[in-house]
Amino acid sequence: MNIKIAIIGLGYVGLPLARLFATKYPVVGFDINQKRVDDLNNGIDFTLEVDKELLQSVLAERPSEENGLFCSTKLEDIKDCNYYIVTVPTPVDKNNRPDLTPLYKSSEAVGKVLKKGDIVIYESTVYPGLTEEECVPVLERVSGLKFNLDFFVGYSPERINPGDKEHTVDKILKITAGSTPEIGIKVNDIYKSVITAGTHLAPSIKVAEAAKVIENAQRDINIAFVNELAKIFNILDIDTQAVLEAAGTKWNFLNFKPGLVGGHCIGVDPYYLSQKAQEAGYHPEIILAGRRLNDSMGEYVASRIVKLMIKKRIPVNHSNLLMLGITFKENCPDVRNTKIVDVILSLADYGINVSIYDPLANPEEVKHEYGLETITELPNEKYDAIVLGVAHKEFLDLDLEQFKKPESVIYDVKGVLKCEIDGKL
């Protein structure tokens, strides 16, 4: 049987995967965003995950049986595929409960074109059991087909690190799993054919789901630990970075740094695991404690900035502050679940006027997600405080003196500025 792949969702995860598979198979990328699809078919990727030349090298003008990538918003263009890979986001709502809407809608879309013998693979990070308990019933209901008789399911959690040009999708070992042992082998083989780093076939979908969700929960807890250390050492007037550097001289000391923990994975996935644990009657303590501490860091950073302003006798109310960066991480335009917003909103509660400069973030997306105005060009003004929120390379050698009033505060959230600063996390 000839393999033809549909990638459902062409964001930070779906596009790099689609591009990679298109080097060996005919691939149709499906997304509900018409502008996104038009841009991709013209070789433009606003996420900056795939270089223009690399993207253009695999583009096809129409769906075909030849290797290459065609992007579309039409379901009819994916009806001839036999592998459907779902790469939609799995966010949380305002109460930090899993929002499965993207998964339900994408499963409904696939269900409309699902045929006997097809395999649906989910890459979205979920709690153990979600694929078979939530997604499969949707596929059965919409398609009228029977699971593990007419169609099959696989799971291979994404491990993409947005903005990382070194650890690209093909260079990260891939976990795979299938709804039957035979399907597990098929799912593993299709990924193994393009992932140079290799694959790990898990014994079940639940194992693969659990493995992914604990990767991010573990990182979240470790960062929460050093965030708490930073709070302690700040009270004791000890340089946290110097402490971590000294402790790091031991071979088995884990190298984590304090910071704002957001994004679509680390800041979200622990809530998925906690939700499932609570449904099973267990109330997780360490996982939720770590998340609570990390969620509190935005307000903590804002309070530190305000205290520094007060020490310098800078009037806080109606003061002007320049925030450098709003994306969830450096050198990446992704603003999903960015914790810089928590800092900005907390500063606004003190009556501070915050101007946000980020050359990578899309102002329309920031406005839509958070109701905040951003600029992509350097301002020509003076500020009472300048805060490095994100360590974009454009900021590292920026002359911050040009933005300072005679008396002002410079705060470095990331601990990377080379100039003289008043405070850091």
ABEGO torsion letter per residue (X at the ends): XBBBBBBBEABAAAAAAAAAAAAABBBBBBBABAAAAAAAAAGBBAAGABBAAAAAAABBABBBABBEBBBBABAAAAAABABBBBABBBBBBAAGBBBAAAAAAAAAAAAAABBBGBBBBBABBBBBGAAAAAAAAAAAAAAGBBBGAABBBBBBBBABBBGBAABBAAABBBBBBBABAAAAAAAAAAAAAABAAEBBBBABAAAAAAAAAAAAAAAAAAAAAAAAAAAAAAAAGBBAAAAAAAAAABAABBBBBBEBBBEAAAAAAAAAAAAAAAAAGBBBAAAAAAAAAAAAAAAAAAAAAAAAAAAAGBBABGBBBBBBEABABBGBABABGBAAAAAAAAAAAAGBBBBBBBAABBAAAAAAAAGBBBBABBBBBBBABBBBABBBAAAAABBAAAABBABBBBBBAAGABABBBABBX
